[in-house]
Amino acid sequence: MPILGGTVMVLLYVMCSSCMLVVNKASVDALPFSYTVTALQTGASALLLLLTRSLGIISFPNPSRKVVWDWLGVLVAWVVPILFNMNAVSKVTVETMMMFRSITVVAVAVGDSLFLGSRQGVRQIIACAVISAGGISYAWNDLHFDLEGYTWGLMYSVSMIVNSLYVKSAFEKHKDLSVWT
């Protein structure tokens, strides 16, 4: 991938991730229960999938019991970080959650190398060093430190690291599986 294309993709990811964090923070502050927001988002996603399938925009089969069983671990690995994230975002600032997400990216890169045998290039190592420095700098100077919020944030980061490595491992082991089959 050309450097410019990769840079654009990273910027789009950061913008999307940041916007979702801001929306989640505003929602959690406005609604009494963080899980209400999660349930509403999940329901809206399911309805959007069904609507776009019924309009012929996307196509996917109904999953068999075997496929559902094969993906059960992936489902749990996907849900747990969302729940921890919503608890954390109700206690800490958006900037603090961005710091936890940044740490997660670095830890996934390290875990990817250690457990899944991937090799990181010089650019990835430099990017991880910059991300780490930014996260450490922010945490060191956080004026709104909240131990409970940081605990939820840490649990989010750990669960997201496990999620990312588990899902990648599942796809590597089951190349025949896709999100639609």
C-alpha positions in Angstrom: 0.0 0.0 0.0 1.5 3.4 -0.9 2.4 5.6 2.1 -0.2 8.2 1.1 -3.0 5.5 1.0 -1.9 4.1 4.4 -1.8 7.6 5.9 -5.3 8.4 4.6 -6.6 5.1 6.0 -5.0 5.8 9.4 -6.5 9.3 9.5 -10.0 8.0 8.6 -9.7 5.3 11.3 -8.7 8.0 13.9 -11.5 10.3 12.8 -14.1 7.5 13.0 -12.8 6.2 16.3 -12.7 9.7 17.8 -16.2 10.5 16.6 -17.6 7.3 18.1 -15.9 8.0 21.4 -17.5 11.5 21.5 -20.9 10.1 20.6 -20.6 7.4 23.2 -19.5 9.9 25.8 -22.4 12.2 25.1 -24.8 9.3 25.1 -23.6 7.9 28.3 -23.8 11.3 29.9 -27.3 11.8 28.7 -28.8 8.4 29.4 -28.8 6.7 32.9 -27.2 3.4 31.9 -24.2 2.8 29.7 -25.6 -0.5 28.6 -28.7 1.2 27.2 -26.5 2.9 24.7 -24.8 -0.3 23.8 -28.2 -2.1 23.3 -29.5 0.7 21.2 -26.3 0.7 19.0 -26.5 -3.0 18.6 -30.2 -3.0 17.7 -29.7 -0.2 15.2 -26.8 -2.2 13.6 -28.9 -5.3 13.3 -31.8 -3.4 11.8 -29.5 -1.7 9.3 -28.1 -5.1 8.3 -31.6 -6.6 7.8 -32.8 -3.5 5.9 -29.8 -3.4 3.5 -30.1 -7.2 2.9 -33.9 -6.8 2.2 -33.1 -4.0 -0.2 -30.5 -6.1 -2.0 -27.6 -3.8 -1.1 -25.8 -6.6 0.7 -26.2 -10.3 0.7 -25.5 -12.9 3.3 -27.0 -16.3 4.3 -28.6 -17.1 7.6 -26.0 -18.7 9.7 -26.1 -22.4 10.5 -25.8 -23.7 14.1 -22.3 -24.8 13.4 -21.3 -21.4 12.2 -22.9 -19.8 15.2 -21.0 -22.2 17.5 -17.7 -21.5 15.7 -18.2 -17.8 16.1 -19.4 -17.8 19.7 -15.9 -17.1 21.1 -15.5 -14.3 18.6 -18.8 -12.8 19.7 -17.8 -12.9 23.4 -14.4 -11.4 22.5 -16.2 -8.6 20.7 -18.9 -7.9 23.4 -16.6 -7.7 26.5 -14.5 -4.8 25.3 -17.6 -2.8 24.4 -19.1 -3.3 27.8 -15.8 -2.3 29.5 -15.5 0.7 27.2 -18.9 2.0 28.0 -18.2 1.8 31.7 -14.9 3.5 31.3 -16.2 6.3 29.1 -18.8 7.1 31.7 -16.0 7.8 34.3 -13.1 9.4 32.3 -12.6 11.9 29.5 -12.6 11.2 25.8 -8.9 12.0 25.8 -8.2 9.4 28.4 -10.1 6.8 26.4 -8.0 7.8 23.3 -4.9 7.1 25.5 -6.2 3.6 26.3 -7.0 2.9 22.7 -3.5 4.1 21.7 -2.0 1.7 24.3 -4.1 -1.1 22.9 -2.8 -0.5 19.4 0.8 -0.8 20.6 0.1 -3.9 22.7 -1.7 -5.6 19.8 1.4 -5.0 17.6 3.6 -6.5 20.3 1.3 -9.5 20.8 1.0 -10.0 17.1 4.8 -10.3 16.9 5.1 -12.5 20.0 2.2 -14.8 19.7 1.2 -14.8 16.0 4.7 -14.5 14.4 4.1 -11.2 12.6 7.1 -9.0 12.0 6.8 -5.2 12.4 8.6 -2.9 10.0 10.6 0.1 11.0 7.7 2.5 10.3 5.4 0.4 12.5 7.9 0.4 15.3 8.4 4.2 15.1 4.6 4.7 15.0 4.2 2.5 18.1 7.0 4.5 19.9 5.2 7.8 19.1 1.9 6.4 20.2 3.4 5.1 23.5 5.1 8.4 24.2 1.8 10.3 23.6 -0.1 7.9 25.9 2.5 8.0 28.7 2.7 11.8 28.4 -1.1 12.2 28.6 -1.5 9.8 31.6 1.3 11.5 33.5 -0.4 14.9 33.1 -4.1 13.8 33.4 -5.8 16.4 35.5 -9.0 14.4 35.8 -7.6 11.1 37.1 -10.3 8.7 38.3 -9.1 5.4 39.7 -12.3 3.6 38.9 -12.4 5.0 35.4 -8.7 4.0 34.8 -9.5 0.5 36.1 -12.4 0.2 33.6 -10.1 1.7 30.9 -7.4 -0.9 31.7 -9.9 -3.7 31.6 -11.1 -2.3 28.2 -7.5 -2.3 26.9 -6.7 -5.8 28.1 -10.0 -7.2 26.7 -9.5 -5.4 23.4 -5.9 -6.8 23.1 -7.3 -10.3 23.7 -10.1 -9.6 21.3 -7.8 -8.4 18.5 -5.3 -11.3 18.8 -8.1 -13.9 19.3 -10.0 -12.8 16.3 -6.9 -12.6 14.1 -5.9 -16.1 15.3 -9.4 -17.4 14.6 -9.2 -16.1 11.0 -5.7 -17.5 10.6 -6.8 -21.0 11.8 -10.1 -21.0 9.9 -9.4 -19.4 6.6 -12.7 -20.8 5.3 -14.7 -18.7 7.7 -15.9 -15.2 6.9 -18.1 -12.8 8.7 -21.0 -13.9 6.4 -20.7 -17.7 6.3 
